[in-house]
Amino acid sequence: MVTPLKNQASDEQDLAAPLRYSSSWDTPDASIAEARAAVRALLAQADHHLDEGSGQDAQLVVSELVTNALRHAPGPGRLALEVTSDAAVLRITVSDTSPRPPELRTPDARRVGGHGLRLVTRLCDRLHTIALDTGKQVVAHLYLRRPAS
């Protein structure tokens, strides 16, 4: 089960501050639906329409990254979401206890599963892994609004 640690988004009055949400889990039956709901709530607070492509993409990325953490890492995990103060970028950070970075598998249309990371890399503008003493963090940056050219 996902247990919220803090949600600064609802109380912050400073418009220059980013909106943040974080939650953690310590069991393998954490709710992916709750993680998607957290993204929807945070994006709604940032005045993003959830039916737009970026809102759907954000939910998919969170769902895939949290699912991978639950499937491939023993022990507790953490989800942190941050929408930049200009509401243009969503940073998604998923921490888990496995030291192994995610692997991009060779495409195989006949295989069930193993396609999520490929979707994440296509949807995100930046994806990287940070090694920790207790596992890793997978950090994805997703543009909610494209910068003006």
N, C-alpha and C positions, 0 to 999 in steps of 0.2 A: 504494500500500500504506500502511496506517496504521501508524505507528511510535510506540509508546508513549514519551512523554517522562518521565512520572512517574506513579506510582500510590501515593498516600499512604495509601489506604484499608487496605491489608493490614498496614501497619506501625504505625499509630497506635493507642496504647493509651488516649489521652485520650477519654473518652466524650463530652465536651462539644465536641469538634472535629468539623467536618463531614467527610464522606467525599468524596474528590476523585479524579478521573481526568482525564488529558488525553492527547491524541495529536495528531499532525500528519501532513500528507501534502504531498508536493511533486510528485506526478504525478496526472494525471486518472483513473488507474485505481485509486484508493483503494477499499478494500473497505467497502461499506455493511454487509455481514454482520458485519465486525469491529466496526463502530461499534455495531451492535445487541447484539453479544456483550458489549461493554464496559458497556452499560447494564444488561444482565442480571446481570453479575458485580457491579457496584456496588450494585444493588438487593438482590441476595442478601446482600451484606455488611451491608446496612442492615436485614436480616431482613424483607424484603418478599417476599410470595409472587408469583412471576412470572406465575402464571396469573390473578391478579386483574386487574381492569380497568386500574388505574393502571400496572402493569408492561407491559401490552400497549400502552397509550397512549404510554408513554415510548419504547418501541421504535419506534413509528410516527412520533412527532415527530422523534426523532433521525434516522431513515431519511430522512424528507422534507427536513429542513434540510440534512443532509450532501449529499443528492442535488442539491438546488438549488445549493449552493455549487460542487459539481463541474461541474454543467451550465452555470451562468451566470457563473462567475468563472475567469479564467485564473490559473495559478500556484498557489502553495501555499495550504493552508488548515489550520484547527485546530479540534478539538473539545475542549471542556472540560465536564465534568460535575461537579456538586456536589450532594450530599444534605445538607440542613441537619442540625445536630446532634440535633434531635428527630425526624429521619427523616420529616418531614411534607411537605417540598418538595424537588423536584428542579429545579435550575437547569441548563439546557442552553445552552451558548454555542458558536456556530459562527462562526468568523472566516474571511473570504476576501478576495481582492484587488479585488473589484468595488466601486466606490463607490455603485452603484445599490441602493437599498433594495428588498426584495421587493415585488412588486405582487400585490394580491389581484385576480384576474381575475373577470370577470362569469361567473356560472354558466352552463354550456352542457352539458347531458347528452349531446349528440352529439359533443362534443370529446373526443379522447383526450389525456389529460394536462392540466396546468394546474389541477388540483383540490387539490393537496397543501397549499398554504398555507391554503386554506379549512378543511381538516381540522385543521391545526395551530392555527388561531385558535379553533376550537370546542373542542379538547381542552385547551388551555392557559389558565391563569388570567391570564396576562400575557404579552404578546409585544411586544418593542420592538427597534428597530435603533439602534445606536450608530455614528456615522460616525467613521472613523479616517483618519489621513493615508495609510495604505496600503490602504484598503478599508473594510470594515465588520465589525461583530459583530451577529449576530442572537441575541437572548437570549430564551429561553422559560422561564417558570416554570410548573411542573406540580405541582399538589397530589397527593401520594401518599396522604395522609390529610387529610380535611376537618377544619378547626378545629371544636372544640366550640362550639355556639351557645348 
